[in-house]
Amino acid sequence: QVQLVESGGGLVQPGGSLRLSCAASEFTLEYYGIGWFRQAPGTEREGVSCISSRDGSPYYADSVKGRFTISRDNAKNTVYLQMNNLRPEDTAVYYCAAKIPGPIRVGCPKEYEYDYWGQGTQVTVSS
């Protein structure tokens, strides 16, 4: 069985920070492309960030560029999403997803291309 588990969500004030973690069960994340997505109530899920399985190249949605950082710690089999200068519009359930490597590409895979998903963790940014 393949499973991803997100953690680190919570309630923060605007301008605050959170670090989300994505951990894997039964496989090694180092060999998968990892994406972070988020979904607010009444909206479609949107891509936030992704990191390559091959060279670690990160990509970010324009809405989070300069504020969020994706990274890997292969020794801990964990992928992180550091979120700084949070805004109310960042409020959502955040999901991580893993993709079996495929052809070389530029940018992030589409949502439907990911093979495994976590259960999500709630991030709320509010004063």
ZIJO-V330169 format. One line per field, one symbol per residue. ss: DSSP state (H for helix, E for strand, C for the rest). phi: phi as a letter, one per 30 degrees, with the letter a starting at -180 (. if undefined). psi: psi as a letter, one per 40 degrees, with the letter a starting at -180 (. if undefined). A space follows every 50 residues. Layout:
BEGIN
ss->???
phi->???
psi->???
END
This chain:
BEGIN
ss->CCEEEEECCEEECCCCCEEEEEEEECCCHHHEEEEEEEECCCCCCEEEEE ECCCCCCEEECCCCCCCEEEEEEHHHCEEEEEECCCCHHHCEEEEEEEEE CCCCCCCCCCHHHCCEEECCEEEEECC
phi->.cbcbcajdlcbdeidbbbcbbccciacdecbdbbcbbbceibddbdcaa bddcbidcbbdedceiccbcacbddchbccbdcchdcedddadcbcbbbd ebeebcidddedddcbbddjbdcbcac
psi->hhhihiieiahiiheaiihiihiiheihddeihhihiihiheiihihdii hiedeehiiiideehedihiiigddefihihhhifiideehihhiiihhh iaihihaiiideeidiiaeihhhhhi.
END
